[in-house]
Amino acid sequence: MGIYITGIGMITALGRGWRQTAKALRSNQTGIGPLTLFSPTASLPVGEIKQEFKDSKLPRTHQIARAATEDALNDCGGKIPDAVIIGVTTGGMPGTETQLKSKIKDPQSYRYHAAGSVAEYIAGLCQCSGPVFTVSTACSSGAAAVALGIGLLKTGLAGSVIAGGADALCRMTYYGFNALQLLSPTGAKPFEQDRDGMSLSEGAAMLFFESAPMVPQNAKAEMLGFGLSCDAYHAAAPHPEGLGAHHAMENAMQASGLEPGEIDYINLHGTGTISNDAAEAKAINSMFSGSPPPLSSTKGALGHSLAAAGAIELAISAGIISEGLVPANYGTRAPDPELGIHPQAEPETRSIRTVISNSFGFGGNNAALALGRPGDRAEDSDLNPLPMAVMGNSCITGLGKTAAATKAFMRADTCKGMLALSEISSDLPPRAVRRLKRLPRLALCLASDALKSAEIDSAPSAVFFSTGWGALTETNDFLTRLFENQERFSSPMDFVGSVHNAPAGEIAMMFGATGPNITMTGGDYSFEQALISASVLGDSTGNPFLVIGADECHQRLSPLFDLSVSETGIHVDGGGGLCLKKSETGLLVTPVFYSPADTKGNTIKSLIKRLGGPDAVKSRFGALFAGIPAHCRRTGEKQVEMFQNITGCSAPIIDYRKYTGEFASASAAAVSLAAACVQQNRIPPQPGQKQSGSLDPGGVLVLGTGKYLTAIEVFWK
């Protein structure tokens, strides 16, 4: 089976669609110009989209994503995808900033704030009835989203996927990158001798991918493989030798069955900053023995659109294969001789059969995508979605860490609350966490305890992290300081810490994890997304990897963003962690279902069918852990009741949020507690009982309800 791009939609500062983009690239034009969306104190050139959008009620990121999606769907003939996967960092932040500055306190005004709300909105537009995922790995998000989409197709979990990235300009990123002194005052000049920074921009690209035994008639390009890696070096700077970038490209070519000499063109990440360009150049020279093929970065022409960049550059790469256009490295007149590479000086037409497209981001997140002409694939290698076995687990609740939380849960005592920061950090190296705020400390504690539980001394092969809302303390502190001084100064440390994948980067650095480093964010279903991503992208050779879910409660922002917190008014946070390995036997944790819920019960019937039918449910699960968020409690309770009625399952129902409290990653803690129940073969006492009961049969089904229906099996095999 091959994986083909059959639909492309894109919108950037150069225009909308491939035709406008190709025309600008052939003419060596730029879309970089003055910022008009808001009034910065020091105006630096950006790549701003000039098109006006119809729905002013939607945040700008959603509008941009919609434009690209509509074009991709039209291009592929209006097909409905099996899954939607979007890389996003800003989400509804352009609107959120204005609302917070105006001190608006109505939670409904922030309903589009979440990064995951973009994918949910697009899924509705696509009429997608399958999984909806949001990847947030900073500037590699769009490419990582595509990699996950390829993974779903290669494992047979989907037959078609629409994947890409979208980000809009906002104060958070503009002032944040400016505080890091990474923005060019004149415009990005990637790999130029006197380069002085990047040009921030906005944009979106959505691509429709299909798995097929034969080349589809409208195929633009074929995906040959991907490579993911992590530097595990620094929160914001790349490894100086480009080791992670090298590994990403190497992995992409190995997956494709290609040798370096078979690559015809490299679409460079090429931001125009001193360190990024130097690291990528070293990786290129190492990978291609100092003789790389034609290469260029398009960021000098259209700017750096963050989460959207990798998807936009993949779309451009597909167009390059179709039309033989090699774009120039805009803005570079005198390449830096110390870098040892010579980017394309002028646009050129030549035959291009294979392309590598690079994307690198904060936290050392690296992604490389390999694509070629349809039908030219060198090797067909499907992924093996083996089950995942628990080697160790951890959780944090308001009552304490794993042992204390599990003991209280087994007594049916409440675990609600917020654990003191000093207790969260008690077993972490003081020097490593002294500048870290609440969310990264939660994540590091969960990772450390999961590895200790597994008795693992070696580095985990990968990190899969999930968070519903990201680092709220850093976000609040950054914006508060910015608004207090009339948008003149901001904190570079808070900006770096505010990105959703910052905790995953800290985990990688502390434990030396140089494999895939993926952060998923989807509100109450974030951990389920991470677990599915791990099942697809996790190491299949038996090496352990981490799956962590955590969310912090912030007194000001949590009631605005999380409707369940707003409804209960109780401040609670925590999370859960698993150290897993691919295995057919052991204590298995298997994500089996993820789909938008309908009102007629058809999704519940599909879930039961996926589980093997009513008899299989009754014979396998001795308890049902039900995740029912407070803001959709009536809906969730009805869904659980319908599940019971259809299956005839009389197993005890454990409404776990009544124990853990309301926070987005509560399901991560629930899966860790479910693993403890299966290991100990007992469950908390039910109403009217004083003692814990036995788990018979010996499996637990963790069911997510509300807007989506999800299911995770925890059982021995």
N, C-alpha and C positions, 0 to 999 in steps of 0.2 A: 504494500500500500504506500502510495506517495502522498505528500501533504502539499497542497497547492494554494497559492494566493489567487482567488477568483474575484475579489472585489476590493477596491481601494478608495478611501475617502480621506482627504487631508485639507487642512487649512492652516496657513502660516502667515507671517508678515510678507511673504512673497506673493501670496494670493491663495485662491481656493482651487483645489484639484490639481492633477498632474499636469494638465496642459498649461495652466498659468505658471506653475512652478517650473516646468521644463523650459518654457519661454524665457523666464527670468534667469535661469541657470545658464542657458545657452548664450544669453547676452551679458553674462557676468554682472548682473545687477544685484543690488542689496535692498533689503527691506528694513534696515536699521535707520531709526530716526528719533525725533523727540517723543517724550512720554507725554500723553495728554489725558490718560485715564484718571489720574489724581495729580496733585500738585506737590511734587517733592521739593525739599529745600535746596537740593543741589541736583539739577537735572542732568542725568547721564543717558546717553542714547540707548534705546531698547528696540526690540522687534515687536511692534504692536500691530495687531490685526485691525485693518481699517474698515472691514465690513460691519454694517449695523445689523443687529439681531432683533428678531420679532418679539420675543417674550421677555419683557423687562423685569418680570417677577423672578425669573430664573437667574441664579448666579452666573457669572461670565464663564466659568469653567464648564458648566453644564451646557451653556449655549454653544460654546466652541465644540464640545464633544458631540452635541446633537448634529451640527453641520457636517462634521466628518462622517458620522454614522449614517446619516441620510444618503450621502453620496456613495458610501461603501455598499449600502443595501441596494441602491439603484444600479450600481456597477455589477453586482452579482446576480441581478434579476429578481430582487425582492425576496430572497430566501430567508427562512427563519433559522437562526443558529441554535445549536443545542446548548451552548454556554456563552456567557459574556465575561470577558476578563479585561480590566482596564487598569493601567498604571496611572496613579494620581498622587500628587503631594499637596496641592492647594485646596482641592475640594471647593467648599463654599466660602473659603477665607476672604475673597474680595468683598462679599457682602457682610460677613461676620465682623470684619474690621470696622466697617462703618457703623454697624449696630452697636458694637461694644463701645466705640468712641462716643456714640449718642446715648449710652447707658440704657439701652432697651433691655427689658427684663422678661419679656414674653417668650417662653421656650419655643412656641410655634414659629416665631420669627427666625429661629435658627435651625429649622427642619432640614435645610439643605447644607448645613455646615459640614457634616461628616464627609471625609474623603470618599467613603463608600457610597455616599448618596449619588455620586455621578454614575457609577455602574448600575445602581438600582434604577435610576431614571432611564438610562440607555436600554436596560433590559426590558422595561415597559414599552419603549419605543420599538424595540425589535420583536415584541411579543414572545420573548424567550421564556420557556417554561422549565428551563434547566438551571444549573448552578450559575450564580452571579458572584464573581470574585473581584476584589480590589487589591492590587499589589502596590506597596508603597516602599520602594527601595531607593528613594531620592532620585538622582538623575539617570539611573538605570531602570526605572520603574516600567517604562513602556516596553523596553526590550525584554525585561524579566517577565512581563505579562504575556508577551508572545511566546517565550520559552515555556511557560506553564501551559499555554494553549496547545503548543506542539506536543507537550507531555500528555495532555488529555487525549489528543488524537492518536498518539502512538500507543497508548495503553488501551485504546478502544473505549474509553469512558465517554467519548463524544465523537460524532461523525463530522460535525462542523462547529466552528468557533468564530466569534467575532472578537478580536483582541486588538489592543492598541494603547494609546496614552493620551492624556489631556491635562493641560495646566494653563491657568490664566495669570496674567500679571497682577500682583497685589503688593501691598505695603510690606508684608512679612518677608517676602523673598527679596524685594527690591532693596529695602533698608538692611536686611540681613546680610546679603552678599556685599553690600556697600560697606557694612561694618567690618567685614572680613577683608576689605580692600582688594576685592577680586573683580570689580567692575571697571571696564575700560572707559576713560573719559572721551575717547574718540571713536570707538568701535573695535570689535575683536579682530585680531590679526593672528590666527592660529599658526604656530610654528615660525612666526616672523622673528627676526633677530631682536627687534625692539618691541615685541609684544608686551602689552601692559594690562591684560585682563580680558574678561568675557563680556559679551553683550547679552543681558537678560532678555528673554522674549517669551511669547506665549504661542500656543498652537495645539493642534490635535491631529492624530492620524488613527483611523480605524481600518483594519484589514480583515477580510472574510477568508477564512482558511477552511479547506475541505480535504478530507481523507478519501482517496479514491484509488482503485487498482489501475486505472488508465488516466491519462492526462485529460482533464476537462477541457471542453472547447474554448472556454474563456479564460484559461489559466494565464496569469501574467508571469509567474515565477514559481519555482518549487523550493520549499524549505528543505535544506539538506541536513541541518543539525544546529545545535546551540551549545554554548559553554558558559557555565556560571562559576564564579569563584569569589573569594573575599581576601582582601589584603591582610586583615587582622593586624593592622599596623597603626592607624590613626583615625580619629573621629572625622576629620575633614580633609586631610592631605593624603594623596596616593603614596603607595610604597615607592621610594625614590628610584629603585631599580626596575619598577614596572612588573614585579613578579606576578601579582594577581592578574594583571592585564594579559600577560604572556600565557598564564594557565587557562584563562577564559578562551583565548584564541586557539590554543592547543587542544582544549577539550572540544571546541566546536568543529575543528578539522578532523579530530579522531572520530567524532560522532558521524561525520559526513563521509568518512573514508577517503579524505582528500589529503594530498601532500601540499606543503607550502608553494611549490612550483606550479600547482594547478589553480592557484587563486589569481584571477585576472585584475581585481580591483579591491582596494580597501577603503571603506567609508570610515574615516577616522572620527574618534570622539572629539578630538581637537577643539578645546574650549577657548584657547588663547591665553590661558594663565601660564605663568612660568613653570610651576611644578607639574601640572597635569600634562602639558605638552611634552615636557622632558621625560616623564615616566612612560608615556605612551610611545615616544620615539625609541626609548631603550627596549621596550617590549617588542616593537616592530623589528628592530635590528636583530634582536636575539632570535625571534621567531623565523625571520627570513634571511638569516645569515648575512645581514648587511645589504641584501639586494632585493628589496621588496618590489611588488608590482606597482603600477600607477596607484596613487592614493591622494585623497584630499578630504578636507573637512568643509562641510557646508555651513558651519555655524558663523563664519564671517559674513555670510549673506543673509541668513535668516535668524541668527542669534541662538541662544541656548534656551530651549523651552522646557528644561527640567524633565519632569516625568514623561512629557510628550516626545522628547528628543529622539529616543531610540526607535519609537514607532514611526515618526516622521522620516527618519533616515532609512528605515527599512522600506518604507513606501518609495522613497527616492531610489533606493538600491534596486527595487523591483523595476522601476521605470528605466533605470540605467541598463538593466539586462534586456528589457524590451526594445529599447531604442538605441543602445550603444553610445549613450551620452556619458562622457566622463567630465563631471563638473570641475571648475577651477577651485582652488583653495583661496576664496575671495579675501582680499585685504593683505595678502602676503606678497611682498615685492622682493625682499631679501631674506630668504630662509636662514634661520639660525644655523651656522655651520657646525656648532657643537652638537646638534641633534642628530646629524648624520642621515637625514632623510630630505627628499626634495619633492614637496607636494606639487600637484598639478598647477602649472602657472596660468594656463588658459584653458577654456572649455575645448573639448576635443570629441570627435566621433570615432569610435573604434569598436571592434567586436568584443563584447564582454559576456562571458558564459558563467563565471562564478564570482561571488562577492562575499567578503567578510565585512560585517557592520559592527562597530564597537560602541559600547555605552558603559560609562563608569560613573559611580556616584559616591556621595558621602558614606562614611562607614566602610569604605573600601569595597563596595558592591560592584562587581564587574560582570558584564554580560557581553557575549559575542554571538552573533547570528550568522549562519552560513546559508546562502541561497544560490540558486543557479537557474539555468534555462529549464523549462518544463520538460521532463522526460530524460534529463541528463544525469539523474542522481547516480552517484558512484556506488552507493551501498544502501541497502534497506535494513535498518536496525531498529526494531521495535523495543520499547521499554518494557520492563517486567514488573508489573505492580504487585509484588509479593506482599503478604500480610505483614503487619508490624507487631513485634513482641516487646513488651515492657521489660526493660532492664532495671529501671529505677524511676521513682515518681516523687513529686514534691507538691506542696501547696502552701499558700499563705492566706489566712483569714484574719479577721479582727481579733480573734482569740489567741492566735499564735501561728507558728510554723507547722510543718507536716505532722509531727507526733502529737502536739497539743490539739491541733485542729481535728485530726482523725479521731482522737480519743473523745473529744466533745461531740463530734458528729455521731459516733457510735452510741452515745448516751442520748441522742436526740436533743442536745443542747444547742442553743443558738451560737453561731460563730460570727455574728455581725459586728462590724466596727472597723477601725483603722489601727493597724499595728504601729507602734511607735517606730519612728525612723531608726532610732538607735538599736532596737531589737532586730529590725530587718537587716541592718548592716553588721550585726554583732560578729558574724563569722567571715566577713569579707575583709580583704586587706585595706586598712585605713587609708593608705596613700593612694590606692587605686580608685577609691570612691569619694575622696574628700570634696571634690567639686561637683559630684553628681547629686541630682535632686531625686524625688521620690520614685518615679517610674523606672529609671534605669537601675536603681537599687533593688526594687522589687524583682525586676527581670534577672539581675545577677544573682540574687539570693535563690530564686527558683532554679536557675541553671546549676548553681553550685550544689544545692541540696539534691537535685535529681542525679547529678553525676556521682555524688557521695553515696546515694542510695544504691546506685548501680555498681559501686566500687570500681569506677573507671578512672584510671590515671592518665590515659592517653587523650589527645585532643579529639573532640567530636568531629565527625566528618562534615557536618552541616548544621546550620541553625535555622529553624523555622519559628518565627516569632509572630504573635498576633496581639493587637490592641485595638479596642473599639474607638478610642478617642485620642491616643497618643499622649505625649508629654504635656499635660495641662499646666503644670507649674511653670515650665519654661515658656510656654506660649503666653500665659498670662503676664509673666514678668517682663517678657520682651515687649509686648504691646503696651503694657502700663507705662513702662519707662519711655517708650516712643511717644505716646500721647501726652505724657506729662511735660515733655520738653519741646512740644510743638513740632514733632517729627524731625528733630535735628540730630538726636543721638540714639543709639540702640546698642544692645549687648550682643557682641559676637558669640559669646559662650552660650547664651540662652537661645540664639538662633540655631546654632549647631545642635543643641540638645532638643530643640523643638520638633525636629523631623521625626516622623513615625518610626523610622528604622534605626534611630540612634541607640536604643537599648540593645538591639540585635548586634550592632557594631561593637558595643561594649562587651557583650558576651563573647564575640569572636576574638576580640583582643585579649581578654582575660584568660581564655582557655585555648587559644591558638587554633581556632577553627577556620581553615582556609578554603573550605568547600562552599557550596551554595549558601547564601545568606539571604533569606526571603522573609519579608514582613508583609503580613496580610492584615487588612482592616475592613471590617464589615459590621460594625455595631455589635449587637448581641450574638452574632454568628461568626465573629472573627476567628475564634479558636477552631471552629469546624473547618473554616477555609484553610487555616494553617495545617491542620491534620491531613486534609485531602492533598494539599501541596506536597507535604512530606511523603505521602504514599506514592506520589507520582515522581517526585524529584529526589527523594532520599536515596542514599547509597544502597545499592542492591547486592553488594558483596559481603554483607554482614557487619560492616563497620557501624558503630553507634552514631546516632545523631540526636539533636535536641529539638523538642517541640514545646514552646513556652507560650503561655497566654497571660497577660497582666494588664490591669488598668488601675489608675490612681483616681482617687476622689479629690476634687478641688472645690473648696467651699463656694467660690464664685461661679466657675465655669460648668461644673458637673450638672447643677440644676437647670442650666440653660440648654446644654447640649443633649443630655440623657433624660428622656421623658420619664423613665422609671424612677430616677433619682428625684426628679421634679415632683412626681406624684407621691412618693413616700416621705421625702424630706429627711431621710436618714443618710448620714455620710458613712459609706462603706467602700472598701476596695480590697484588692488581693489578686489572686491568680493561681495557676497551676502549671506544673512542668512534667514532662516525660522524657526519659532517656530511652530511645527506641532503637531497634535494629530490624531489618527485614528478615523474617523467619516464618516458616510454615507451622512451627509449634511454639508452645509457651503460653504466657498470659498475653493474649492478642488484643490489640485495640484497632478496630476497623471502622473507618467512616463509610457508611453504606448508602447514605441518601442525603441530598441537598437540593431543595426545589422551592420556588415560590408557592405559598399556600393559596388554594382557591377557597371559595365560600361554599362550594357544593360537596366537598369531601372527596373529590376525585384524587387530590394529591395524597390524602391519607390512604386511599385504596392502592395507589401506586407504591407508596411506602411499604404497605403490608405485603404486596406482591414481591417487592424487592427483598424483603426479609424471608421469603419462602412460603408465605401464606399463614393463616391463623394457627394451624397445627405446629408449624415451626416456631412461631412466637411463643406458644404455650410450653413447648418442650425445651426451649433454650434459655429463657430468661426468668430468673427468680425474683427480679425487681425491675421496676421502671423508674428511672430518674428523670423527672419531668422538669424542663427548664421553661418557666412561664414568666416572662418579664412583666413587671407591674403595669406598664402602660398598655398592655394588651392582655390582661389577665382573663377577662371573660372569653375572649377568642381562644386563648390557650387552653383554658379549662374545657371548653367545648371540644376542642381538637383531641385532647386526651380522652375525654369521655367517648367520643366517636371511635377512637382507636381501640378502646376497651370493648365497646359494643360489637365491633366488626370481628375482632380477634377472639372474643370470649376469654381474654386473658384476665385472670383474677390475681395476678402477682401484685404485691404491695406497690403503691405509687408513692414515691418520695419526691415531694415538691422542694427541690434542693435550694431554691432561692430563699425559702423561708429560714434556712439555716445559714447560708452564705451571705445573704443580703443582696441588694441590687447593684451590680456592676457588670459592665459589658462582657468581661471575660469570666463570668461566674461558671460557665460551662467547662473552662479549663480546670478549675478547682473541683468541679463535679466529676470529671473523668478521673482525676487523681484519686478522689475519694471512692469512686466506683472500683478502681483497681484495688484499693485497700480492702473493700468489701469482698471482692472475689478472692483475694489472697487469704483473707481470714475466714471466708465462708460464713459471713454474718452481715446483717444489716441493722440499722437503728431500730429501736422498739417502735412499734406502730401504736396509734392512739388506743389507749386502754391497757397497754402493756407496760411492764416495768423493765423487762429484760430485752436485750437485742435478740433478734430472731435469726434462724439459719437461712442461708441462701440456697434455695432448692426449687428449681434447677439452679446451677451454679453460675449463670451469666447475668449481666446487667445490660439493659438497653438504656442509653442516655438519649433522650428525645428532646429536641429543640422545637418550640412552638411559636406561634405568632405570625409575623409577616412571612417567615420561611418555615418549612418543616425540615428538620435534620435528624439523622439517626447515627449513633456511634455504638457499636457492639464492643463489650468488654467481657471476655470469656477465656477459659482454659481450652487448649487443644493439644 
